[in-house]
Amino acid sequence: MLDVYRLTETFPKHELYALTSQIRRAAVSIPSNIAEGSARGSDADFARFLDIAIGSAFELECQLMLARDLSYIGEHESEAVMRDVEELKKMLAAFVKALRR
């Protein structure tokens, strides 16, 4: 999440309330949903919040691709963050699968 904030610091000012804000909200939504889900009383509820976190990760990937295509971030920068997001999605999916067993 900190990497995403650092990445968006260089975005154009006219994107502050648009793409910059969207990317940051998606990034914050991932750990927020994990935290909220962990406080729920059942594995089913936790899994539901993890599903939401996975959805936010997909949203973040889409927005990072757009930022890259608009040349707000470089290929190397976007690839590093995208690898992290992809790994996180895999871990969350495995956790959801374990919770639903």
N, C-alpha and C positions, 0 to 999 in steps of 0.2 A: 504494500500500500504506500509506503514512503517513496518507493521508486516511482510510482505513478504520480504522486504529488510533485516530485522533483522534475519529472518528465514534462508535466503540464505547465510548469513555471515559465517556460520559454514560449508558450503558445501566444499568438497575437492577442492583444488586449480586446479586440472585438469578439473574441471567442470566450471571454471570461464567463458570461452568463449563458453560454451555449455549450459547445463541445467540451470545454475545460470543466465546466460544472457537471456535465453528464458523466464524463470519465471519472471524475473524483467521486461522485455519488455511487456509481457502480462499484468502484474499488472499495469504498467504505461499507457498502451493503454486504459484501462477502463476509468479512469477519463479524459484522454486526448480527447477521442472521445465524452464523455459527454460534455466537455467544448466546443469543436469545433462545435458540433451539436447545442448547445444552441445559438451560434452566427449566425446560418443560418437563412435565411429569412422566412422559412415556417415550419409548423409542419411536413410536409412530409419529408423534409430534416433532421430535428431534429430526427425524428423516425428512419431514415436510419442510422444515426450515433449511435443511441442507440442500434440498431440491431448489429452494429459492436462491440460496447462495450460488449454486451451480448456474442457475439462470442469469444471475448477475455477472458471473464470470464470462458467460457467452456474450452478454451485452458489452462487457468491457473489451473483449476481443474485437468485436465489430467496430466499436468506437476507436480503438487503437489503429485498426486497419484504415479507417477513414482519415485519422490524423496523419498516418504515414502517407496515404495517397495525396493528401493536401500539402505534403512536405513540411508539416509542423514538427515531425520527428523523423529521424533517419532510420534507414533499414536496420542498421545494427542495434540501435536503441529499441526499436519496436520488437525485434526478434528476441532480445533478452527478456523483455517483460512478457511477451507472448509465450515463451517457453515456461516461465514461472506460472503463468495462468493455466496453461495446459496441464502442467504437473499437478497443480492444485485441483483442477477439475477431476483428474484421475483419482486422486486421494479421496476427494469428497464422494465420488461415485462409489468407490470401494467401501467407504464408511456407510453410505446409505444402504448398500447391498447387505452389509453385515447387520445393520440395525433391523432390516426387514426379514431376516431369516427367522 
